[in-house]
Each structure stands twice: as C-alpha cells, then as structure tokens.
C-alpha cells in the first residue's frame, strides 16, 4: 500500500498540542514526515520538556495514523524539545515568602470525605522519615483534624521570642511541626467565622509562627474551592499543589474542579499531580486481594485526561483509619505494604517538586535540586 504524506498530515491535524490549543500541524510541531513502503517516520518538536506530554504526543501520533491512514503501518516518532527563544518562564510564585521555608505544598480536594487530611499527615511523617525538615499547617479552619491524627489534642503552642518578636512555637510530634486552629478551640466548640476572620487566623498561624528551617511546609486545605484557598494563595508563595481524590465519578468531578482552580490564569499555581486514595480494598486476612469498591483507576485516568502527573495510589485498609484515629499515622508502621505505598507516593511528590523547581523560577528560598534524602530512614 502506498502511503500519502497528505493523508498522514490530515490525520495529524486531528491531534491537539497540549497547552497550545492548536492542532499538531497548525502549531508547527510536525517538522517532517517520511514514508517508505509501510514505514512512516514523524519528526516532532515540542516546546514543553514534561515527559508525560512527550509520551502522550508519541502515542497520539501512532493512534491517529493507525486509525485514519493504515492500521499496519510501522510508525516511528522522533520527539525533540525546543523551548521558544522569546519565551521566558513566568514566575508563578505569589505572596510573601517565609524565611527558612523552602517549599510550600498545598494539599487539596474538590470534595470532603476523600481522605485528604489522612494523606497529608502520612505524607508529612514519610517526608520526616526520609530526613526532611517538615511542617504541617492545618488550614481546614472548620474541620481541623491534625491534632487528633498526631495525638496532640491536649497540647497548646507556647510563645517564644524570635529576635524582638513573640511567635507561636508549633507543636511537634513524629518529626513534624504542626499548627492548627484545633489547638485554640475546645473539642465541642464549632468555629463559626466568616471568611475574613478565618483568613486572619490563618495568616497569624503562618506568619506569626516560629517554623524555623523547613524543607517542606504542607498545607492541609479545606475541601472545595473557596475563600480560604484564595486567601492562602494570595498570602503565600505556593510551590505547587497536590489534589487528592477517590476513584469514583462523584469525587473525580470535583477533583477536576480542584485542578482547574489552581490552573486558572489569575491563580496559576503549578499542579504537582493527583493522588488516588481508597484505590482498592484489601482485607487484612487476604493481603493479596484487591476489591475496587469505588471504581478502578479513576484518578489515574483523570490525571491522563488533564495531563498532570499521577502521583500514586493508596489502598483502603482498615489500619490506616485506625492509625489516624489513635494519633499515629499509618506510614509509621514499618515493613508494611502501607508504609511502602506512602514511601512511593512521597518520592513521586518530591520528584515533581524537583521538576517544578527546575522548569519554573524558584521561590526566594533555596530550592530542592536533587532527590537526596528520598531513601527512607528507619527509626
């Protein structure tokens, strides 16, 4: 069969280049097409270095040619990355840097009940086990859970002198420094505040705290996309955001909105990726069995659809819930499948922070440039 170059180009016109809104031919991404018998070679030049976008382009080219030109064609795709000379990376960092804090990671979810706080607490202790200096700000003003999950409900932050100023000393447990509105309210007391008052309380916990030197400050945001989120992003130089979801469609619809919030032009916070929590159920007595109660790989498919990294999956295991309830995060359970899952997830988060800091201007604090510290230190 004779393969026509014009037919191949028409097929490639059906592919949209990520981030450009133009098809692959119109955008100039297709530099050359060579045919020889049933062999086709396509040379692409992309402007983004992201590996998942390069792989997606390669797969899309092969699929378009096989579907629209010749299903038995032997296709070779050569991808080259060339950033436009006139294009300089925009500094996406907003807000006022906190001296001594290197990276600020916002952990969000489109809806409640997906285990965002559980994931945040286990991510924090795993980073600490890996040797990083870690802080956790429980920014969920109306439903603070960090004091329970770290077994510090009865603790109260002390005032310490830093220079000539009095600052709050975060509560510390399992190597993580923690601040939460839960330290300043009674267990049965509801926080009934309007947005400005909640934002003021958060600002005090952020800027009036003696955090010291931190590699990571994790922000456990409230569910949804509201006033607290905007206040945080206006106040702080967010390094990147992580979105937590379960695999079910109801949660995925809201997770999509969560990603869209960070990607809005007026906000433009880099999305480091999506985490799938409660990915499958594994009974304790059948540790090798997986039951996909909420659906299979929904968050993974969403990450591919939105072209953001998939950071990993956490199973629905009873001991994760039990560990959170008694104040000892499950990632501290050594030599278990749970510990391994959180370690893998955490390594992926750190790697995406490294990638983000290499491809966008850094914050004013020192950036992470290597994966040093990513081998877990058992204590």
Steps between C-alpha positions, in 0.01 A plus 500: 500500500630844405483743791433863405661775704185715460288227664744479792493877552119498498509234771746705706271804470255318730750515789504803730833607647479523881499857626479662153143444389614434142531178307837336455547618140366854550723558802812398308572205729521268198836576339530212258313192374683226308336196342670191359278206419293433810744692724426852623738728687358813668732765645340713773632809678321589827547803722445322831754268666238312705547125444129414521417753225774364272374143555139609440598667170681184385202277583254742336701505174514122481128463576396765244705338222381148583135610527480740205773398254615137523459275802807288417738791443834483680516840667808662653456828690806713576429765765730796556447775758581859411379779724418814297786750525267789572315310771627554851344309788251705694556518870185332627590567864270740680478619857755575767778242551558366850869511592641151547222312316614348172185348350133553582272222375121546503306174541144546374190307400195596303271347763506377857528139610775393262767468772694819425606558862600134540715521187654830614595367844655183357680699232641725774632216719647320198688814395629528858612133493688576180702763681321818395400778739121510479219723621124452470250784510145375555320764291163326529364762738153344532609137533853482644623142534879524534494511883318164508709338227825593675377422853551859622140602577582625848811694397508880475764701308733703720622851434872533422721797425642522150716811490286770655169337407281246678404206282302177534709186535337220296417174677733221386444126478648224280750755365225729364431857619124560515269798535120477492204707606410187699766597756306818581145365529318256726420152359124572500535860377393575142698763308230733364703763317455698182772486235703809606525381861607152392759650265636717782538197728684312226735791436586508869583129501710544185694819563496520881643150546858398572519234226879506484672337203264279297552311176123457468199674649186300417170688497197283574236711321124475558293309243368687198611819328419796719607804694762326715677370191517846344625655824776239530612540138506878529696488825758230426741410219354154428760275338235263370170330571403136545138390447360195684205302364335161524437304177122554491340736247344731759841569657677524163260769377595717798870412476491629141369832635775503763768468232324766289506741794879485530541525122286813462695782338440728800639233739743293292640274773691202355311172553751236607253217445201296612491236777246217493392413853289195591607357164403146596405302811735238637369291792753427773440126469547509118792741450545407133138568401381829352135605491429820305211627711499858368600418142831417338776752419258794470749758630773353283285543190411854612869591528557375146199696376617821668865433409626534856720238672346203680679484835380163626221304662425419862288194583195499724640315801336492842824565686547837320175624652578346839847652504360847427240467775759411765743770388778295346501532116504164322818585305688447828416127487835366386542217250135510388330544163351825633843643581623399155201664328553829681876491435440454127245780501730733691795434267279593206392823669863595571598420141222723366619781729850453357359514145292805581795686649716419198242617244361808675674779690564402863353667803729736686585215732755237398350238270536121505719401206564130565319193628740481796318383810245287318613171642297432811683515831358242737498621857 
